[in-house]
């Protein structure tokens, strides 16, 4: 009976679903019915689709989408720079979710596919994308999901002892080195849990830094999302003298944890918990793992 009721609800919602939305490129997109065959070309958009209850309608994803585990079994159709358009067309999608920076966007549109361009980069973007996708997918209320994210971030922040608030953090996203600044969603997350980012917003969300900049800033804690541990960091000119390296106050996140932290998606509360765990561990014991 439950399956029958669910099917009836889907039928009714699909029949009365027609709406028009505006995507991140300012394009108006008509959605005549709730999409049943969705391709997602960005990991965060894949995660949004699933958290909103439409994971079973995904028929293909980009090469980097790996959460939840069920999407790993789906056809993978390339990445940001090399999406395989023919493979996407072959999946017969009635909606393709693409990042605004995708090279395949215009070609997909030219082939007559329904394309919705979205690329969340900030907390406000995540809230907006959730609010937009909920009705588009005729699925779960995006506003409710957003409230759960905010509640989770606040709970994580409450677990950071007052004495550790204000810790100065350097968050490295790539060994060039590229860092997450105050202007990035990672920077927003650090601020929300009570930490301070040593990289100012004026440098842009993810600036490439002169390594000397980090030496001068001398952060209390270093967070890393790549396999670039303390020993390798210490080989950078001047870095061996930084307090964080001398005291062992570095956190090397696993690949799976890094995925959580670098995606502006529905797992930001989990990212906040990872950051708090790092700060509690390093500032108490000098080790990134409590």
Secondary structure, DSSP 8 states (H G I E B T S, - for coil): -HHHHHHHHHHHHHHT--EEEE-TTS-EEEE-S--SSEEE-SHHHHHHHHHTT-GGGEEEE-TT---SGGGGGSEE---TTT--HHHHHHTT-SEEEE-TT-TTHHHHHHTT--EEE----SHHHHHHHHHHHHHHHT-S-HHHHHHHHHHHHHHHHHTS-GGGTT-EEEEEEETTTEE--TTSHHHHHHHHHT-EESS-GGG-TT-B--HHHHHHH--SEEEESSS--HHHHTTSTTGGGSHHHHTT-EEE--HHHHHHHH--STTHHHHHHHHHHHHHHHHHHSSS--
